[in-house]
């Protein structure tokens, strides 16, 4: 693969820079990496919430850009530099470069938690911090330099020496296979809500729970995995109640027009 294949066209031997030169998008990568591109795109069609907790295909990498630019908040924000700050983490829909940094496009890099940390961090979605401070993350930080990162995820445990999972191992695994569709086990998504909590016994959610237990069972016993997932579910439900209680206070303040700037900064 040469520069021309990505920036002019696959198989081209010459081109006009001023007319034909382009920044390759995910579809350009998909011309060669058909399987991986198809897996990522399948997130659009394999993710339909049973009670419409989220729109079809959301939240996902495949529709991450759409989720950003089609919101009223993003469109109306006067500070466009701030809006662009949101944009940087919503690029996976358009480019594989989000996880596979150009121009090396390294699978090794994309297998490490730091690749996820570019976006999955911070006060509003602190998944990376949670992982790094967990036992899994501690093992990764203290032993990860001894693992063979060239081993595909399917061989990471037995041949790669991995003795604790990464973000990628758990979220890319589904029924024994590893793919770029990362939403087939999503249950709580980025925003746990009452509408999700009230429907966890629905077959759609139960199937995903069982798939998670299967993933955890790569390393843990079924009973251990099941107990921990049930404990985490109860913890999330308790957190939702705290959030809803706080929201009711804010709603009352809003109704009474007592929020700072509510009557002046509009």
GROMACS elastic network, one bead per residue, 0.5 to 0.9 nm:
[ bonds ]
;  ai    aj funct       b0    kb
    1     4     6  0.81007   500
    1     5     6  0.62856   500
    1     6     6  0.80787   500
    1    10     6  0.85146   500
    1    11     6  0.89733   500
    2     5     6  0.55498   500
    2     6     6  0.73270   500
    2     7     6  0.89709   500
    3     6     6  0.57753   500
    3     7     6  0.60299   500
    3     8     6  0.79605   500
    4     7     6  0.51084   500
    4     8     6  0.50406   500
    4     9     6  0.62619   500
    4    10     6  0.72436   500
    4    11     6  0.79934   500
    4    12     6  0.65675   500
    4    13     6  0.71346   500
    4    14     6  0.73734   500
    4    15     6  0.79386   500
    4    21     6  0.86924   500
    5     8     6  0.58744   500
    5    11     6  0.59203   500
    5    12     6  0.63330   500
    5    13     6  0.83837   500
    6     9     6  0.57217   500
    6    10     6  0.63819   500
    6    22     6  0.81171   500
    6    23     6  0.78541   500
    6    24     6  0.58590   500
    6    25     6  0.89817   500
    6    28     6  0.68327   500
    6    29     6  0.76542   500
    7    10     6  0.85431   500
    7    20     6  0.80361   500
    7    21     6  0.55505   500
    7    22     6  0.51166   500
    7    23     6  0.60330   500
    7    24     6  0.60279   500
    8    12     6  0.69194   500
    8    13     6  0.89804   500
    8    14     6  0.79893   500
    8    15     6  0.63918   500
    8    16     6  0.83425   500
    8    17     6  0.81327   500
    8    20     6  0.58672   500
    8    21     6  0.53400   500
    8    22     6  0.63955   500
    8    23     6  0.88209   500
    8    24     6  0.86062   500
    9    12     6  0.54845   500
    9    13     6  0.87860   500
    9    15     6  0.86637   500
    9    20     6  0.86876   500
    9    21     6  0.89142   500
    9    28     6  0.83318   500
   10    13     6  0.89279   500
   10    28     6  0.85227   500
   10    31     6  0.78954   500
   10    32     6  0.85348   500
   12    15     6  0.74114   500
   15    19     6  0.82462   500
   15    20     6  0.63583   500
   15    21     6  0.76055   500
   16    19     6  0.54405   500
   16    20     6  0.53901   500
   16    21     6  0.68644   500
   17    20     6  0.54678   500
   17    22     6  0.84285   500
   18    21     6  0.63508   500
   19    22     6  0.86610   500
   22    25     6  0.89129   500
   24    27     6  0.77627   500
   24    28     6  0.55231   500
   24    29     6  0.73190   500
   24    95     6  0.77058   500
   25    28     6  0.52867   500
   25    29     6  0.67685   500
   25    30     6  0.88061   500
   25    94     6  0.56009   500
   25    96     6  0.73688   500
   25    97     6  0.86022   500
   26    29     6  0.51104   500
   26    30     6  0.61628   500
   26    37     6  0.73480   500
   26    92     6  0.81411   500
   26    93     6  0.73735   500
   26    94     6  0.53522   500
   26    96     6  0.54442   500
   26    97     6  0.82519   500
   27    31     6  0.66243   500
   27    37     6  0.73928   500
   27    94     6  0.78488   500
   27    95     6  0.80001   500
   28    31     6  0.55155   500
   28    32     6  0.78883   500
   28    33     6  0.89245   500
   28    95     6  0.89281   500
   29    32     6  0.59658   500
   29    33     6  0.58865   500
   29    34     6  0.79166   500
   29    37     6  0.74606   500
   29    95     6  0.83521   500
   29    96     6  0.74465   500
   30    35     6  0.77952   500
   30    36     6  0.73507   500
   30    37     6  0.50180   500
   30    38     6  0.76066   500
   31    34     6  0.58814   500
   31    37     6  0.85136   500
   32    35     6  0.86183   500
   32    37     6  0.89825   500
   33    36     6  0.56121   500
   33    37     6  0.61105   500
   33    38     6  0.85093   500
   34    37     6  0.52566   500
   34    38     6  0.59671   500
   34    39     6  0.85531   500
   35    38     6  0.51634   500
   35    39     6  0.61743   500
   35    40     6  0.87517   500
   35   179     6  0.89534   500
   35   180     6  0.89975   500
   36    39     6  0.51216   500
   36    40     6  0.63336   500
   36    41     6  0.86613   500
   36   179     6  0.71926   500
   36   180     6  0.60502   500
   36   181     6  0.87065   500
   37    40     6  0.52238   500
   37    41     6  0.61501   500
   37    42     6  0.85887   500
   37    96     6  0.88937   500
   37   180     6  0.77458   500
   38    41     6  0.50513   500
   38    42     6  0.60591   500
   38   180     6  0.83872   500
   38   181     6  0.87575   500
   39    42     6  0.51471   500
   39    43     6  0.72242   500
   39   179     6  0.63038   500
   39   180     6  0.51748   500
   39   181     6  0.52039   500
   39   182     6  0.89499   500
   40    43     6  0.58170   500
   40    44     6  0.83279   500
   40    61     6  0.73657   500
   40    62     6  0.60743   500
   40    93     6  0.87244   500
   40   179     6  0.79629   500
   40   182     6  0.78047   500
   41    44     6  0.60188   500
   41    45     6  0.79615   500
   41    61     6  0.85705   500
   41    62     6  0.55847   500
   41    63     6  0.86990   500
   41    93     6  0.85485   500
   41   180     6  0.86275   500
   41   181     6  0.75997   500
   42    45     6  0.53769   500
   42    46     6  0.62193   500
   42    47     6  0.87161   500
   42    57     6  0.89823   500
   42    62     6  0.78623   500
   42   180     6  0.88335   500
   42   181     6  0.65310   500
   43    46     6  0.53660   500
   43    47     6  0.62033   500
   43    57     6  0.60904   500
   43    58     6  0.84847   500
   43    60     6  0.66021   500
   43    61     6  0.76431   500
   43    62     6  0.60010   500
   43    63     6  0.82303   500
   43   180     6  0.86933   500
   43   181     6  0.55958   500
   43   182     6  0.73052   500
   43   183     6  0.63520   500
   43   184     6  0.78094   500
   44    47     6  0.63072   500
   44    48     6  0.85497   500
   44    56     6  0.70267   500
   44    58     6  0.76480   500
   44    60     6  0.77382   500
   44    62     6  0.63235   500
   44    63     6  0.70685   500
   45    48     6  0.73901   500
   45    56     6  0.76805   500
   45    57     6  0.63563   500
   46    56     6  0.86718   500
   46    57     6  0.71364   500
   46   181     6  0.88053   500
   46   183     6  0.78004   500
   46   184     6  0.68134   500
   47    56     6  0.60627   500
   47    58     6  0.71683   500
   47    59     6  0.87411   500
   47    60     6  0.87037   500
   47   183     6  0.68207   500
   47   184     6  0.68418   500
   47   186     6  0.86897   500
   48    51     6  0.88463   500
   48    52     6  0.75125   500
   48    54     6  0.80181   500
   48    55     6  0.73799   500
   48    57     6  0.62319   500
   48    58     6  0.81852   500
   49    53     6  0.59299   500
   49    54     6  0.62702   500
   49    55     6  0.73570   500
   49    56     6  0.66974   500
   49    57     6  0.84724   500
   49    58     6  0.88105   500
   49   204     6  0.81600   500
   50    53     6  0.75155   500
   50   202     6  0.84460   500
   50   204     6  0.70086   500
   50   205     6  0.88152   500
   51    54     6  0.83616   500
   51   195     6  0.77725   500
   51   196     6  0.82752   500
   51   199     6  0.81745   500
   52    55     6  0.62535   500
   52    56     6  0.77864   500
   53   193     6  0.83213   500
   53   195     6  0.65547   500
   53   196     6  0.67958   500
   54    57     6  0.80309   500
   54    58     6  0.60022   500
   54    59     6  0.74444   500
   55    58     6  0.56433   500
   55    59     6  0.81803   500
   56    59     6  0.84730   500
   57    60     6  0.63791   500
   57    62     6  0.77626   500
   57    63     6  0.68179   500
   57   183     6  0.86640   500
   58    61     6  0.84883   500
   58    62     6  0.84872   500
   58    63     6  0.66344   500
   58    64     6  0.79044   500
   58    67     6  0.76255   500
   58   183     6  0.88657   500
   58   189     6  0.88072   500
   59    62     6  0.85268   500
   59    63     6  0.71271   500
   59    64     6  0.70238   500
   59    67     6  0.76762   500
   59   183     6  0.80729   500
   59   189     6  0.69113   500
   59   190     6  0.75944   500
   60    63     6  0.55735   500
   60    64     6  0.58564   500
   60    67     6  0.88336   500
   60    93     6  0.85245   500
   60   181     6  0.87595   500
   60   182     6  0.75883   500
   60   183     6  0.65571   500
   61    65     6  0.81629   500
   61    90     6  0.78482   500
   61    91     6  0.81436   500
   61    92     6  0.53886   500
   61    93     6  0.55508   500
   61   181     6  0.85602   500
   61   182     6  0.80734   500
   61   183     6  0.87397   500
   62    65     6  0.80317   500
   62    66     6  0.88120   500
   62    92     6  0.67646   500
   62    94     6  0.81306   500
   62   181     6  0.87319   500
   63    66     6  0.53062   500
   63    67     6  0.61738   500
   63    68     6  0.88598   500
   63    90     6  0.85471   500
   63    92     6  0.81088   500
   63    93     6  0.55028   500
   63    94     6  0.88673   500
   64    67     6  0.51003   500
   64    68     6  0.65114   500
   64    89     6  0.83183   500
   64    91     6  0.65858   500
   64    92     6  0.63998   500
   64    93     6  0.54251   500
   64    94     6  0.85409   500
   65    68     6  0.51800   500
   65    69     6  0.62896   500
   65    70     6  0.83269   500
   65    87     6  0.74788   500
   65    89     6  0.86572   500
   65    91     6  0.57009   500
   65    92     6  0.72819   500
   65    93     6  0.56349   500
   65    94     6  0.71697   500
   66    69     6  0.55460   500
   66    70     6  0.57213   500
   66    71     6  0.84955   500
   66    90     6  0.82750   500
   66    93     6  0.79714   500
   67    70     6  0.59267   500
   67    71     6  0.69205   500
   67    90     6  0.78223   500
   68    71     6  0.60494   500
   68    74     6  0.68653   500
   68    86     6  0.74132   500
   68    87     6  0.68535   500
   68    90     6  0.64691   500
   69    72     6  0.81651   500
   69    73     6  0.89110   500
   69    74     6  0.61235   500
   69    75     6  0.66351   500
   69    87     6  0.79483   500
   69    90     6  0.89599   500
   70    73     6  0.88001   500
   70    74     6  0.75062   500
   70    75     6  0.73337   500
   71    74     6  0.55035   500
   71    75     6  0.63698   500
   71    76     6  0.86705   500
   72    75     6  0.51358   500
   72    76     6  0.59057   500
   72    77     6  0.83647   500
   73    76     6  0.53369   500
   73    77     6  0.59725   500
   73    83     6  0.89522   500
   74    77     6  0.54360   500
   74    78     6  0.89569   500
   74    80     6  0.86211   500
   74    83     6  0.59877   500
   74    84     6  0.89567   500
   74    86     6  0.82816   500
   75    78     6  0.84416   500
   75    80     6  0.89501   500
   75    83     6  0.82059   500
   76    79     6  0.89765   500
   77    80     6  0.63605   500
   77    82     6  0.80052   500
   77    83     6  0.65920   500
   78    81     6  0.87317   500
   78    82     6  0.86053   500
   78    83     6  0.83265   500
   79    82     6  0.54469   500
   79    83     6  0.65511   500
   79    84     6  0.89161   500
   80    84     6  0.61051   500
   80    85     6  0.85819   500
   81    84     6  0.50798   500
   81    85     6  0.64599   500
   82    85     6  0.50127   500
   82    86     6  0.69465   500
   82    87     6  0.89747   500
   83    86     6  0.53188   500
   83    87     6  0.65551   500
   84    88     6  0.64673   500
   85    88     6  0.56731   500
   85    89     6  0.76437   500
   86    89     6  0.59555   500
   86    90     6  0.68684   500
   87    90     6  0.51060   500
   87    91     6  0.66923   500
   88    91     6  0.60427   500
   88    98     6  0.87555   500
   88   119     6  0.82120   500
   89    92     6  0.76945   500
   89    98     6  0.80442   500
   89   118     6  0.74321   500
   89   119     6  0.52089   500
   89   120     6  0.84614   500
   90    93     6  0.71775   500
   90    94     6  0.86012   500
   90    98     6  0.88740   500
   90   119     6  0.82815   500
   91    94     6  0.54599   500
   91    95     6  0.61178   500
   91    96     6  0.84186   500
   91    97     6  0.85143   500
   91    98     6  0.65204   500
   92    95     6  0.51778   500
   92    96     6  0.60823   500
   92    97     6  0.75837   500
   92    98     6  0.56268   500
   92    99     6  0.77974   500
   93    96     6  0.80174   500
   94    97     6  0.88506   500
   94    98     6  0.89547   500
   95    98     6  0.62917   500
   95    99     6  0.87556   500
   96    99     6  0.61086   500
   96   100     6  0.59988   500
   96   101     6  0.79603   500
   96   102     6  0.88727   500
   96   105     6  0.84154   500
   97   102     6  0.58092   500
   97   103     6  0.84998   500
   97   105     6  0.71240   500
   98   101     6  0.63362   500
   98   102     6  0.87995   500
   98   115     6  0.81294   500
   98   116     6  0.89666   500
   98   118     6  0.84373   500
   99   105     6  0.81819   500
   99   106     6  0.87482   500
   99   107     6  0.88041   500
   99   109     6  0.78226   500
   99   110     6  0.53950   500
   99   111     6  0.88631   500
   99   115     6  0.56801   500
   99   116     6  0.71931   500
   99   118     6  0.86889   500
  100   103     6  0.83859   500
  100   104     6  0.74805   500
  100   106     6  0.55785   500
  100   107     6  0.67513   500
  100   108     6  0.88729   500
  100   109     6  0.68308   500
  100   110     6  0.56279   500
  100   115     6  0.80191   500
  101   104     6  0.63580   500
  101   105     6  0.51671   500
  101   106     6  0.70034   500
  101   109     6  0.80168   500
  101   110     6  0.82682   500
  101   115     6  0.88916   500
  102   105     6  0.52219   500
  102   106     6  0.83040   500
  103   106     6  0.85039   500
  105   108     6  0.88919   500
  105   109     6  0.80338   500
  105   110     6  0.83092   500
  106   109     6  0.52456   500
  106   110     6  0.64284   500
  106   111     6  0.87869   500
  107   110     6  0.50232   500
  107   111     6  0.61949   500
  107   149     6  0.86168   500
  107   150     6  0.77719   500
  107   152     6  0.87335   500
  108   111     6  0.52406   500
  108   112     6  0.69351   500
  108   149     6  0.55468   500
  108   150     6  0.59396   500
  108   151     6  0.85274   500
  108   152     6  0.88968   500
  109   112     6  0.56254   500
  109   113     6  0.86988   500
  109   114     6  0.80801   500
  109   115     6  0.65934   500
  109   149     6  0.84607   500
  110   113     6  0.78324   500
  110   114     6  0.81543   500
  110   115     6  0.54616   500
  110   116     6  0.79092   500
  110   168     6  0.83096   500
  111   114     6  0.86094   500
  111   115     6  0.72921   500
  111   116     6  0.88991   500
  111   149     6  0.73541   500
  111   152     6  0.87815   500
  111   153     6  0.79401   500
  111   166     6  0.77619   500
  111   167     6  0.82900   500
  111   168     6  0.61001   500
  111   169     6  0.80914   500
  112   115     6  0.57991   500
  112   116     6  0.76105   500
  112   149     6  0.82817   500
  112   166     6  0.68981   500
  112   167     6  0.77868   500
  112   168     6  0.74233   500
  113   116     6  0.53235   500
  113   117     6  0.62971   500
  113   128     6  0.74257   500
  113   131     6  0.85747   500
  113   132     6  0.86352   500
  113   137     6  0.88638   500
  113   166     6  0.61591   500
  113   167     6  0.58874   500
  113   168     6  0.72814   500
  114   118     6  0.67679   500
  114   128     6  0.80032   500
  115   118     6  0.60285   500
  115   119     6  0.84191   500
  116   119     6  0.61637   500
  116   120     6  0.58620   500
  116   121     6  0.84373   500
  116   127     6  0.89699   500
  116   128     6  0.73169   500
  116   167     6  0.76085   500
  116   168     6  0.83917   500
  117   121     6  0.57267   500
  117   126     6  0.89489   500
  117   127     6  0.79778   500
  117   128     6  0.54368   500
  117   129     6  0.83899   500
  118   121     6  0.70383   500
  118   128     6  0.89362   500
  119   122     6  0.83764   500
  119   125     6  0.86803   500
  119   128     6  0.87919   500
  120   125     6  0.60334   500
  120   126     6  0.61742   500
  120   127     6  0.55829   500
  120   128     6  0.58418   500
  120   129     6  0.86955   500
  121   124     6  0.76309   500
  121   125     6  0.55116   500
  121   127     6  0.57411   500
  121   128     6  0.53269   500
  121   129     6  0.65513   500
  121   130     6  0.89374   500
  122   125     6  0.55787   500
  122   127     6  0.80565   500
  122   128     6  0.82993   500
  122   129     6  0.79049   500
  123   126     6  0.56632   500
  124   190     6  0.87947   500
  125   128     6  0.83863   500
  125   190     6  0.70542   500
  126   129     6  0.54374   500
  126   130     6  0.62716   500
  126   131     6  0.87344   500
  127   130     6  0.50655   500
  127   131     6  0.61356   500
  127   132     6  0.86763   500
  128   131     6  0.50733   500
  128   132     6  0.61152   500
  128   133     6  0.85632   500
  128   167     6  0.86171   500
  129   132     6  0.52265   500
  129   133     6  0.61529   500
  129   134     6  0.85272   500
  130   133     6  0.53986   500
  130   134     6  0.61840   500
  130   137     6  0.83406   500
  131   134     6  0.51424   500
  131   135     6  0.80167   500
  131   136     6  0.68471   500
  131   137     6  0.52135   500
  131   138     6  0.84317   500
  131   166     6  0.84654   500
  131   167     6  0.78554   500
  132   135     6  0.78784   500
  132   136     6  0.73397   500
  132   138     6  0.61737   500
  132   140     6  0.80572   500
  132   141     6  0.77054   500
  133   136     6  0.80749   500
  133   137     6  0.58751   500
  133   138     6  0.64030   500
  134   137     6  0.51104   500
  134   138     6  0.61377   500
  134   139     6  0.86921   500
  135   139     6  0.62211   500
  135   140     6  0.85662   500
  135   164     6  0.84234   500
  136   139     6  0.53385   500
  136   140     6  0.63042   500
  136   141     6  0.87913   500
  136   163     6  0.87827   500
  136   164     6  0.53611   500
  136   165     6  0.62783   500
  136   166     6  0.74340   500
  137   141     6  0.61264   500
  137   142     6  0.85922   500
  137   164     6  0.78376   500
  137   165     6  0.82219   500
  137   166     6  0.76112   500
  138   141     6  0.51474   500
  138   142     6  0.61536   500
  138   143     6  0.82994   500
  138   164     6  0.89739   500
  139   142     6  0.51974   500
  139   143     6  0.55459   500
  139   144     6  0.70252   500
  139   163     6  0.76399   500
  139   164     6  0.62368   500
  139   165     6  0.89115   500
  140   143     6  0.53662   500
  140   145     6  0.80343   500
  140   162     6  0.84270   500
  140   163     6  0.82527   500
  140   164     6  0.65259   500
  140   165     6  0.78607   500
  140   166     6  0.75140   500
  141   144     6  0.57247   500
  141   145     6  0.78396   500
  142   145     6  0.75137   500
  143   146     6  0.57430   500
  143   147     6  0.72937   500
  143   162     6  0.85118   500
  143   163     6  0.83282   500
  143   164     6  0.89899   500
  144   147     6  0.53297   500
  144   148     6  0.86052   500
  144   149     6  0.88234   500
  144   161     6  0.89343   500
  144   162     6  0.73990   500
  144   163     6  0.86858   500
  144   164     6  0.87406   500
  145   148     6  0.81739   500
  145   149     6  0.88609   500
  146   149     6  0.89560   500
  146   160     6  0.89707   500
  146   161     6  0.74416   500
  146   162     6  0.84076   500
  147   150     6  0.88462   500
  147   151     6  0.88162   500
  147   156     6  0.82341   500
  147   160     6  0.56143   500
  147   161     6  0.50761   500
  147   162     6  0.56342   500
  147   163     6  0.85376   500
  148   151     6  0.57935   500
  148   156     6  0.75586   500
  148   159     6  0.78353   500
  148   161     6  0.64745   500
  148   162     6  0.77146   500
  149   152     6  0.76378   500
  149   153     6  0.87426   500
  149   156     6  0.77439   500
  149   160     6  0.67477   500
  149   162     6  0.88084   500
  150   153     6  0.89865   500
  150   156     6  0.87463   500
  150   160     6  0.77430   500
  151   154     6  0.79253   500
  151   155     6  0.58840   500
  151   156     6  0.56366   500
  151   159     6  0.69741   500
  151   160     6  0.54076   500
  152   155     6  0.54134   500
  152   156     6  0.60491   500
  152   160     6  0.80773   500
  153   157     6  0.78585   500
  153   160     6  0.84359   500
  153   168     6  0.80534   500
  153   169     6  0.62420   500
  153   172     6  0.87316   500
  153   173     6  0.85852   500
  153   178     6  0.69708   500
  154   157     6  0.76302   500
  154   158     6  0.86539   500
  154   169     6  0.84088   500
  154   173     6  0.85674   500
  154   176     6  0.82498   500
  154   177     6  0.72552   500
  154   178     6  0.66923   500
  155   158     6  0.56499   500
  155   159     6  0.53088   500
  155   160     6  0.61616   500
  155   161     6  0.88859   500
  156   159     6  0.56598   500
  156   161     6  0.63470   500
  156   162     6  0.55537   500
  156   163     6  0.86917   500
  156   169     6  0.84343   500
  157   160     6  0.56444   500
  157   161     6  0.55543   500
  157   163     6  0.64261   500
  157   164     6  0.82901   500
  157   165     6  0.85527   500
  157   218     6  0.89685   500
  158   161     6  0.62527   500
  158   162     6  0.75818   500
  159   162     6  0.80437   500
  160   163     6  0.89303   500
  162   165     6  0.70544   500
  162   166     6  0.88781   500
  163   219     6  0.85852   500
  164   219     6  0.82349   500
  165   168     6  0.78375   500
  165   169     6  0.57169   500
  165   170     6  0.66626   500
  165   219     6  0.87016   500
  166   169     6  0.52241   500
  166   170     6  0.67141   500
  166   171     6  0.86886   500
  167   170     6  0.56896   500
  167   171     6  0.60592   500
  167   172     6  0.82045   500
  168   171     6  0.52589   500
  168   172     6  0.54661   500
  168   173     6  0.78845   500
  168   182     6  0.89191   500
  169   172     6  0.57395   500
  169   173     6  0.60709   500
  169   178     6  0.78435   500
  169   215     6  0.88957   500
  170   173     6  0.54785   500
  170   174     6  0.83623   500
  170   212     6  0.83766   500
  170   215     6  0.64442   500
  170   216     6  0.76939   500
  171   174     6  0.78797   500
  171   178     6  0.86358   500
  171   181     6  0.86241   500
  171   182     6  0.55726   500
  171   183     6  0.78294   500
  171   184     6  0.88513   500
  171   185     6  0.78085   500
  171   186     6  0.88756   500
  171   215     6  0.88173   500
  172   177     6  0.79907   500
  172   178     6  0.51010   500
  172   179     6  0.53916   500
  172   180     6  0.61693   500
  172   181     6  0.66636   500
  172   182     6  0.53101   500
  172   183     6  0.85511   500
  173   176     6  0.62731   500
  173   177     6  0.55151   500
  173   179     6  0.66816   500
  173   181     6  0.89274   500
  173   182     6  0.79743   500
  173   215     6  0.68395   500
  174   177     6  0.53839   500
  174   178     6  0.62876   500
  174   179     6  0.76661   500
  174   181     6  0.88640   500
  174   182     6  0.85238   500
  174   184     6  0.73317   500
  174   185     6  0.76409   500
  174   211     6  0.69963   500
  174   212     6  0.84063   500
  174   214     6  0.85317   500
  174   215     6  0.72257   500
  175   178     6  0.84514   500
  175   211     6  0.68628   500
  175   214     6  0.73782   500
  175   215     6  0.76168   500
  176   214     6  0.86094   500
  176   215     6  0.79419   500
  178   181     6  0.84863   500
  179   182     6  0.73490   500
  181   184     6  0.69690   500
  182   185     6  0.74159   500
  182   186     6  0.79270   500
  183   186     6  0.51407   500
  183   187     6  0.87920   500
  183   189     6  0.89638   500
  184   187     6  0.88372   500
  184   208     6  0.71919   500
  184   211     6  0.86832   500
  185   205     6  0.86792   500
  185   207     6  0.83243   500
  185   209     6  0.72334   500
  185   210     6  0.89056   500
  185   211     6  0.64549   500
  185   212     6  0.65068   500
  186   189     6  0.58728   500
  186   205     6  0.86492   500
  186   208     6  0.69250   500
  186   209     6  0.87516   500
  186   212     6  0.89780   500
  187   192     6  0.87785   500
  187   196     6  0.79070   500
  187   200     6  0.83382   500
  187   204     6  0.89975   500
  187   205     6  0.62919   500
  187   208     6  0.67542   500
  187   209     6  0.75722   500
  188   191     6  0.66892   500
  188   192     6  0.51696   500
  188   193     6  0.78844   500
  188   196     6  0.68838   500
  188   197     6  0.83288   500
  188   233     6  0.89770   500
  188   236     6  0.87737   500
  189   192     6  0.65328   500
  192   195     6  0.83527   500
  192   196     6  0.66529   500
  192   197     6  0.75251   500
  192   236     6  0.72905   500
  192   237     6  0.81487   500
  192   239     6  0.88179   500
  192   240     6  0.68873   500
  193   196     6  0.53518   500
  193   197     6  0.63246   500
  193   198     6  0.86977   500
  193   237     6  0.83666   500
  193   240     6  0.64123   500
  194   198     6  0.59189   500
  194   199     6  0.85724   500
  194   237     6  0.78623   500
  194   240     6  0.68209   500
  194   241     6  0.82977   500
  194   244     6  0.86453   500
  195   198     6  0.54511   500
  195   199     6  0.66484   500
  196   199     6  0.53674   500
  196   200     6  0.63934   500
  196   205     6  0.88859   500
  197   200     6  0.56023   500
  197   201     6  0.88806   500
  197   233     6  0.84040   500
  197   236     6  0.84933   500
  197   237     6  0.64038   500
  197   240     6  0.85305   500
  198   201     6  0.79091   500
  198   202     6  0.89767   500
  199   202     6  0.53858   500
  199   205     6  0.74682   500
  200   203     6  0.81538   500
  200   204     6  0.82709   500
  200   205     6  0.53912   500
  200   206     6  0.66929   500
  200   209     6  0.89411   500
  201   204     6  0.82027   500
  201   205     6  0.64654   500
  201   206     6  0.59525   500
  202   205     6  0.55017   500
  202   206     6  0.61414   500
  202   207     6  0.86884   500
  203   207     6  0.59138   500
  203   208     6  0.85424   500
  204   207     6  0.54220   500
  204   208     6  0.66069   500
  204   209     6  0.88517   500
  205   208     6  0.51797   500
  205   209     6  0.61647   500
  205   210     6  0.87175   500
  206   210     6  0.62402   500
  206   211     6  0.86394   500
  207   210     6  0.51901   500
  207   211     6  0.63033   500
  207   212     6  0.87809   500
  208   212     6  0.62719   500
  208   213     6  0.86802   500
  209   212     6  0.50974   500
  209   213     6  0.63118   500
  209   214     6  0.86676   500
  209   226     6  0.87572   500
  209   229     6  0.79963   500
  210   214     6  0.61915   500
  210   215     6  0.86801   500
  210   226     6  0.85192   500
  211   215     6  0.63051   500
  211   216     6  0.87413   500
  212   216     6  0.61907   500
  212   217     6  0.84502   500
  212   225     6  0.83767   500
  212   226     6  0.89171   500
  212   229     6  0.83593   500
  213   216     6  0.50924   500
  213   217     6  0.60185   500
  213   218     6  0.89851   500
  213   222     6  0.66461   500
  213   223     6  0.89267   500
  213   225     6  0.55604   500
  213   226     6  0.60627   500
  213   229     6  0.77091   500
  214   218     6  0.69657   500
  214   222     6  0.75471   500
  214   225     6  0.83189   500
  215   218     6  0.56710   500
  215   219     6  0.82267   500
  215   225     6  0.89047   500
  216   219     6  0.60302   500
  216   220     6  0.58668   500
  216   221     6  0.79280   500
  216   222     6  0.78239   500
  216   224     6  0.88281   500
  216   225     6  0.58444   500
  216   226     6  0.88130   500
  217   221     6  0.54593   500
  217   222     6  0.56806   500
  217   223     6  0.89926   500
  217   224     6  0.84858   500
  217   225     6  0.65855   500
  218   221     6  0.81959   500
  220   223     6  0.82642   500
  220   224     6  0.63338   500
  220   225     6  0.62690   500
  221   224     6  0.52302   500
  221   225     6  0.62361   500
  221   226     6  0.85449   500
  222   225     6  0.52190   500
  222   226     6  0.60081   500
  222   227     6  0.85279   500
  223   226     6  0.51133   500
  223   227     6  0.60444   500
  223   228     6  0.85968   500
  224   227     6  0.52317   500
  224   228     6  0.62394   500
  224   229     6  0.86889   500
  225   228     6  0.52862   500
  225   229     6  0.61956   500
  225   230     6  0.86063   500
  226   229     6  0.53064   500
  226   230     6  0.61735   500
  226   231     6  0.85503   500
  227   230     6  0.52611   500
  227   231     6  0.61171   500
  227   232     6  0.86701   500
  228   232     6  0.61051   500
  228   233     6  0.85479   500
  229   232     6  0.50461   500
  229   233     6  0.61093   500
  229   234     6  0.86506   500
  230   233     6  0.50646   500
  230   234     6  0.63115   500
  230   235     6  0.86541   500
  231   234     6  0.52267   500
  231   235     6  0.62774   500
  231   236     6  0.87955   500
  232   236     6  0.61839   500
  232   237     6  0.85879   500
  233   236     6  0.51558   500
  233   237     6  0.62053   500
  233   238     6  0.86490   500
  234   237     6  0.50769   500
  234   238     6  0.62144   500
  234   239     6  0.86319   500
  235   238     6  0.51328   500
  235   239     6  0.62564   500
  235   240     6  0.87399   500
  236   240     6  0.61981   500
  236   241     6  0.87915   500
  237   240     6  0.50627   500
  237   241     6  0.65310   500
  237   242     6  0.89681   500
  238   241     6  0.52657   500
  238   242     6  0.66403   500
  238   243     6  0.88848   500
  239   242     6  0.51616   500
  239   243     6  0.62888   500
  239   244     6  0.86576   500
  240   243     6  0.50095   500
  240   244     6  0.60617   500
  240   245     6  0.85420   500
  241   244     6  0.50622   500
  241   245     6  0.60881   500
  241   246     6  0.85866   500
  242   245     6  0.51730   500
  242   246     6  0.62745   500
  242   247     6  0.86095   500
  243   246     6  0.51571   500
  243   247     6  0.60788   500
  243   248     6  0.86803   500
  244   248     6  0.61982   500
  244   249     6  0.88298   500
  245   248     6  0.52687   500
  245   249     6  0.67640   500
  246   249     6  0.52792   500
  246   250     6  0.65119   500
  246   251     6  0.87628   500
  247   251     6  0.60218   500
  247   252     6  0.85843   500
  248   251     6  0.50210   500
  248   252     6  0.62835   500
  248   253     6  0.87090   500
  249   252     6  0.52294   500
  249   253     6  0.63368   500
  249   254     6  0.86607   500
  250   253     6  0.50185   500
  250   254     6  0.60566   500
  250   255     6  0.85592   500
  250   259     6  0.80606   500
  251   254     6  0.50027   500
  251   255     6  0.61334   500
  251   256     6  0.85984   500
  252   255     6  0.50563   500
  252   256     6  0.62008   500
  252   257     6  0.85158   500
  252   258     6  0.86928   500
  253   256     6  0.50773   500
  253   257     6  0.60213   500
  253   258     6  0.51478   500
  253   259     6  0.59628   500
  254   258     6  0.60972   500
  254   259     6  0.59697   500
  254   262     6  0.78651   500
  255   258     6  0.78090   500
  256   259     6  0.82398   500
  257   260     6  0.85858   500
  257   262     6  0.62980   500
  257   263     6  0.69325   500
  258   261     6  0.84053   500
  258   262     6  0.69992   500
  258   263     6  0.83684   500
  259   262     6  0.53761   500
  259   263     6  0.82693   500
  260   263     6  0.80153   500
  260   264     6  0.85502   500
  260   265     6  0.86346   500
  261   264     6  0.50508   500
  261   266     6  0.77516   500
  262   265     6  0.60051   500
  262   266     6  0.68998   500
  263   266     6  0.67953   500
